[in-house]
Amino acid sequence: MTSLRQVQQLESITRQLESQGMRLDRRGNHGAWSSVPTNEILAVYPNSDSLPHYSRDAELFIGTLDDIQAWIAGIQWISAYYAMIGLDKGEKRQRLENAERERQLMEALRTGEQPRLKR
């Protein structure tokens, strides 16, 4: 049975993930989580518009609502810390991400294969 606290927690998590370009969805199979009821396991995925087609189904995080909330808090903490010490500048990260997307696109056009991340 779902409580009001869980509904509010789910709405809060969904809003936070959407603001960061991610979405929450159910996870089909969850081998490592076999002791937890299936309806309590959720996964965080990137929004379909944020990444290329081949990586839209990538699971960024898997866990219960409490696990996901702790993960989001960690992301927010590290982002705030990087901003505080001047390590993370949004424009620099955006420029590097765009350069990588362009590199992958040019490689795909050159070879005719699906883009892959450079290792």
Contacts in CASP RR format, 6 or more apart in sequence:
PFRMAT RR
TARGET T0000
AUTHOR 0000-0000-0000
METHOD contacts of the structure
MODEL  1
MTSLRQVQQLESITRQLESQGMRLDRRGNHGAWSSVPTNEILAVYPNSDS
LPHYSRDAELFIGTLDDIQAWIAGIQWISAYYAMIGLDKGEKRQRLENAE
RERQLMEALRTGEQPRLKR
6 65 0 8 1.000
9 65 0 8 1.000
9 69 0 8 1.000
10 24 0 8 1.000
10 65 0 8 1.000
12 69 0 8 1.000
13 24 0 8 1.000
13 65 0 8 1.000
13 68 0 8 1.000
13 69 0 8 1.000
13 72 0 8 1.000
14 23 0 8 1.000
14 24 0 8 1.000
16 72 0 8 1.000
17 23 0 8 1.000
17 24 0 8 1.000
17 44 0 8 1.000
17 72 0 8 1.000
18 47 0 8 1.000
20 72 0 8 1.000
20 75 0 8 1.000
21 46 0 8 1.000
21 47 0 8 1.000
21 50 0 8 1.000
22 44 0 8 1.000
22 45 0 8 1.000
22 46 0 8 1.000
22 47 0 8 1.000
22 50 0 8 1.000
22 60 0 8 1.000
23 44 0 8 1.000
23 45 0 8 1.000
23 46 0 8 1.000
23 47 0 8 1.000
24 42 0 8 1.000
24 43 0 8 1.000
24 44 0 8 1.000
24 45 0 8 1.000
24 68 0 8 1.000
25 42 0 8 1.000
25 43 0 8 1.000
25 45 0 8 1.000
26 39 0 8 1.000
26 41 0 8 1.000
26 42 0 8 1.000
26 43 0 8 1.000
27 41 0 8 1.000
27 42 0 8 1.000
27 43 0 8 1.000
27 59 0 8 1.000
27 62 0 8 1.000
27 63 0 8 1.000
28 38 0 8 1.000
28 41 0 8 1.000
30 36 0 8 1.000
30 38 0 8 1.000
30 41 0 8 1.000
30 62 0 8 1.000
33 41 0 8 1.000
33 62 0 8 1.000
33 63 0 8 1.000
36 64 0 8 1.000
40 64 0 8 1.000
40 65 0 8 1.000
41 62 0 8 1.000
41 63 0 8 1.000
41 64 0 8 1.000
42 62 0 8 1.000
42 63 0 8 1.000
42 64 0 8 1.000
42 65 0 8 1.000
42 68 0 8 1.000
43 59 0 8 1.000
43 60 0 8 1.000
43 61 0 8 1.000
43 62 0 8 1.000
43 63 0 8 1.000
44 59 0 8 1.000
44 60 0 8 1.000
44 61 0 8 1.000
44 62 0 8 1.000
44 68 0 8 1.000
44 71 0 8 1.000
45 56 0 8 1.000
45 57 0 8 1.000
45 58 0 8 1.000
45 59 0 8 1.000
45 60 0 8 1.000
46 55 0 8 1.000
46 56 0 8 1.000
46 58 0 8 1.000
46 60 0 8 1.000
48 56 0 8 1.000
51 58 0 8 1.000
52 101 0 8 1.000
52 104 0 8 1.000
52 115 0 8 1.000
54 114 0 8 1.000
54 115 0 8 1.000
61 67 0 8 1.000
61 68 0 8 1.000
61 71 0 8 1.000
79 88 0 8 1.000
82 88 0 8 1.000
100 118 0 8 1.000
103 118 0 8 1.000
104 115 0 8 1.000
104 116 0 8 1.000
104 117 0 8 1.000
105 115 0 8 1.000
107 115 0 8 1.000
107 116 0 8 1.000
108 114 0 8 1.000
108 115 0 8 1.000
END
